[in-house]
Amino acid sequence: MSQAPCEVRIENVRRVFAGRAAVDDITLAAPAGEVTALLGASGSGKSTLLRMIAGLEPVDGGRIVLGDTVVSTTGKLVPAEARRIGFVFQDFALFPHMTAAQNVAFGMGEKERSARVTGATAWLDRVGLAHRAEAYPHELSGGEQQRVALARALAPRPRAVLLDEPFSGLDPTLRTELRDRTLDAIASIGATALFVTHDADEALYVADQIAILREGRLVQAGAPRTLYDQPASLEAAAALGAINRLEGAVRNGVLSTPFGDIACAAPDGAAVGVVRAEALRFAPTGAPVRVVARRPQGAFDLVMLAARDVIWRGHAAPGEGPDAGGAAHVKISPSAAFVFPR
C-alpha cells in the first residue's frame, strides 16, 4: 500500500565533525510530492544533510520533521528503518549475495513471499531490467546496478525518497535515460524526493525546487526559474551556470564594464557585476570587442570576447558574428546581468 507523500522540514539543523560544521544552521522545507534538488560543490554538506534526513546521521542542533512527526532532535533519533524513506546511494549499496530480484524484494519485507516476488518483478520491468532479474550485482553494468537500486528504493512505495548523486559516473546518454526513468518512477508513486547533485543543469532539469548549499550553509532556495533569474547573491548566481564577473563601483545606479553598462538598484559604492554567458550577444552597435576564440557547443557557439584587456564568455548562434580574430560589437542583456554590493 502506498504511503502518502510527506513534507520534509529541516529546521535550524547542524552537524559537526571534528569541530567543523558540515551542516550549519540550515532551514528548508521540501514540499510533499515534489522534487527538491540539493545543489552544491563537494564539501557543501549535501550528502550529510541527506543522511540526517534518512536517519543515518544524528543532528547536533535543530530538528527534522517528516509530515507531522519529529524524527531527529539532539535528544531523539527515529531509526532509519522506521522512517519509511527510500534511499538511492551513490555507490548503489546492493547486497552482493542477492540477485537483482532479491535485492528489490528485500525492502518489501512485510509482504508475503509471493507478493514480494511479483512486486520485485514488476519494478524491474518498470526500470527495464526484467530480463536481468536473476543476475547478481557483479554481473550487472553500473547503469543496471543503479536501476536495481532505484527499484529497490521505490518498491515499498515510500513517502519520501532520497537520491545521493545517483547518476554520477554514467555516460551522458545513459545518464539522460536513467534520469527520465527515475523521475517517471518517483512521479508514479507520488513520493517526495530530495535529489543531491553538483551539476547545475541536472538540478534545473529534475527539480521543482532547488536549494543551493555552500560550505554547509543554505545560500538560496526556490523554484528553478526564480533562482536563475533572480539570484540573491554572487554565490547563488555562480551555482547555476557559467558567469562573467567584474569588480567595480556603482555610480548613480550604473555599474560600468568594458562590455557595456549595467543598470541596477544597488547603492553607490563597491560592487560585483555578474553577467551570464548568454547575456553577452553580438549586436550592430555596442561595446567594441575582439573575438579571441570560438567553440561550437551544439545549439550555440561559445565565444571568448576581449575588451580593454578583459576576457568574457558569450554565446552566439552558429554563423553569427566573426570567427576568432575578428572584431565586433556586443550588448549585455539586462535580464541576465546582476549587480551585488561587494
Buried (B, 14 or more C-beta within 10 A) or exposed (E): EEBEBBBBBBBEBBBBEEEEBBBBBBEBBBBBBBBBBBBBEEEBBBBBBBBBBBBBBBBBBBBBBBBEEBBBBEEEBBEBEEBBBBBBBBEBBBEEEBBBBBBBBBBBEEBEEEEBBBBBBEBBEBBBBBEBBEBBBEEBEBBBBBBBBBBBBBBBBBBBBBBBBBBBEBEEEBBBBBBEBBBEBBEEBBBBBBBBBBBBEBBBBBBBBBBBBBBBBBBBBBEBEBBBEEBBBBBBBBBBBEBBEBEBEBEEBBBBBBBBBBBBEBEEEEBBBBBBBBBBBBBEEBBEBBBEBBEEEEEBBBBBBBBEEEBBBBBBEEEEBBEEEEEBBBBBBBEBBBBBEE
